Amino acid sequence: MHVILASAMTSALVLGVGALAMADDLTTLGSDLKGEMGSMASEVKGDMQAEQEQIKENFSETKDQMKADMKAKREHMKSDMKAKRDALKAEKQEMKKSAKAKKSKAQKDATDAAESLVP
């Protein structure tokens, strides 16, 4: 009976130790999985932050480019309008000169006509 009891005790002891070892392995496995998940989560978080930064930079560059384009367009329009204004001023001056010349010629012709009528 001692032999049976001893072998039963040994079996129970081996199974208990095996169960403890298995529980320890599971705990270690759980800890390892938790560590892996944490590192993966931090990796994904880092990737997301980098992507957000890239999007932010792209948006900022696009915004700056649009501002520069609008400024250039305004400057171009401003210079075009100045050129048109200057052309209109020159045309107006030319018209004034022409009108003045016509008026002067008309006055001269009138004076000549008046002098030719007076004997």
Secondary structure, DSSP 8 states (H G I E B T S, - for coil): -HHHHHHHHHHHHHHHHHHHHHHHHHHHHHHHHHHHHHHHHHHHHHHHHHHHHHHHHHHHHHHHHHHHHHHHHHHHHHHHHHHHHHHHHHHHHHHHHHHHHHHHHHHHHHHHHHHHH--
